[in-house]
């Protein structure tokens, strides 16, 4: 993998992801006639489908992170160097903002605008912890065992998390920052973004810790299955 190719892939993937999130939010709201549920459904389906396509496209070039949580997890697990991680995160950030600009341009809106969409409070922050923990848990465990299934797994999880979390599952710090520059259906007030980002980092860290615990279990002399079988054999019927 050449770093410059990976950085371009991260930029393009992040840009197209945000264009999908913001653009489908705008289109959904326009066509829903005030029905927020229909607008959210349109936003959800477009985002989930877009993730499947984008991850499948770029996974063999950069790993298709599009998310600093994934990049930091790779660093913590010794799979990516810090200097490369920095380039990834910068590309993701600029790409995400470029995606917002692209979406606004398609719908004849100001290219960048400050969001007024309120998203704050303990339930929203907890939702982002849960959403980020679940996303990283899915990515790390599926990638280890069935890499080819990652696009579908991630797209499926985010589609579900849009609906089972109160925050509609941002689960991505650069997505959160970029969405503070759109005053549309997908937006978040800049003042609310730090609470989301901290919550996302907490959720991501918990997922990495869980993954490492699983790894220690599997790397022990006896597997968990063998231990259970042995215990069962010693238990009288």
LINQUI-V771122 format. One record per residue. RES is the residue in three letters. SS is DSSP state (H for helix, E for strand, L for the rest). Layout:
# LINQUI-V771122
RES&SS ; RES&SS
This chain:
# LINQUI-V771122
UNK&L ; UNK&L ; UNK&H ; UNK&H ; UNK&H ; UNK&H ; UNK&H ; UNK&H ; UNK&H ; UNK&H ; UNK&H ; UNK&H ; UNK&H ; UNK&H ; UNK&H ; UNK&H ; UNK&H ; UNK&H ; UNK&H ; UNK&H ; UNK&H ; UNK&H ; UNK&H ; UNK&H ; UNK&H ; UNK&H ; UNK&H ; UNK&H ; UNK&H ; UNK&H ; UNK&H ; UNK&L ; UNK&L ; UNK&L ; UNK&L ; UNK&H ; UNK&H ; UNK&H ; UNK&H ; UNK&H ; UNK&H ; UNK&H ; UNK&H ; UNK&H ; UNK&H ; UNK&H ; UNK&H ; UNK&H ; UNK&H ; UNK&H ; UNK&H ; UNK&H ; UNK&H ; UNK&H ; UNK&H ; UNK&H ; UNK&H ; UNK&H ; UNK&L ; UNK&L ; UNK&L ; UNK&L ; UNK&L ; UNK&L ; UNK&L ; UNK&L ; UNK&L ; UNK&H ; UNK&H ; UNK&H ; UNK&H ; UNK&H ; UNK&H ; UNK&H ; UNK&H ; UNK&H ; UNK&L ; UNK&L ; UNK&L ; UNK&L ; UNK&L ; UNK&H ; UNK&H ; UNK&H ; UNK&H ; UNK&H ; UNK&H ; UNK&H ; UNK&H ; UNK&H ; UNK&H ; UNK&H ; UNK&H ; UNK&H ; UNK&H ; UNK&H ; UNK&H ; UNK&H ; UNK&H ; UNK&H ; UNK&H ; UNK&H ; UNK&H ; UNK&H ; UNK&H ; UNK&H ; UNK&L ; UNK&L ; UNK&L ; UNK&L ; UNK&L ; UNK&L ; UNK&L ; UNK&L ; UNK&L ; UNK&L ; UNK&L ; UNK&L ; UNK&L ; UNK&L ; UNK&L ; UNK&H ; UNK&H ; UNK&H ; UNK&H ; UNK&H ; UNK&H ; UNK&H ; UNK&H ; UNK&H ; UNK&H ; UNK&H ; UNK&H ; UNK&H ; UNK&H ; UNK&H ; UNK&H ; UNK&H ; UNK&H ; UNK&H ; UNK&H ; UNK&H ; UNK&H ; UNK&H ; UNK&H ; UNK&L ; UNK&H ; UNK&H ; UNK&H ; UNK&H ; UNK&H ; UNK&H ; UNK&H ; UNK&H ; UNK&H ; UNK&H ; UNK&H ; UNK&H ; UNK&H ; UNK&H ; UNK&H ; UNK&H ; UNK&H ; UNK&H ; UNK&L ; UNK&L ; UNK&L ; UNK&L ; UNK&L ; UNK&L ; UNK&L ; UNK&L ; UNK&H ; UNK&H ; UNK&H ; UNK&H ; UNK&H ; UNK&H ; UNK&H ; UNK&L ; UNK&L ; UNK&L ; UNK&L ; UNK&L ; UNK&L ; UNK&L ; UNK&L ; UNK&L ; UNK&L ; UNK&H ; UNK&H ; UNK&H ; UNK&H ; UNK&H ; UNK&H ; UNK&H ; UNK&H ; UNK&H ; UNK&H ; UNK&H ; UNK&H ; UNK&H ; UNK&H ; UNK&H ; UNK&H ; UNK&H ; UNK&H ; UNK&H ; UNK&H ; UNK&H ; UNK&H ; UNK&H ; UNK&H ; UNK&H ; UNK&H ; UNK&H ; UNK&H ; UNK&H ; UNK&L ; UNK&L ; UNK&L ; UNK&L ; UNK&L ; UNK&H ; UNK&H ; UNK&H ; UNK&H ; UNK&H ; UNK&H ; UNK&H ; UNK&H ; UNK&H ; UNK&H ; UNK&H ; UNK&L ; UNK&L ; UNK&L
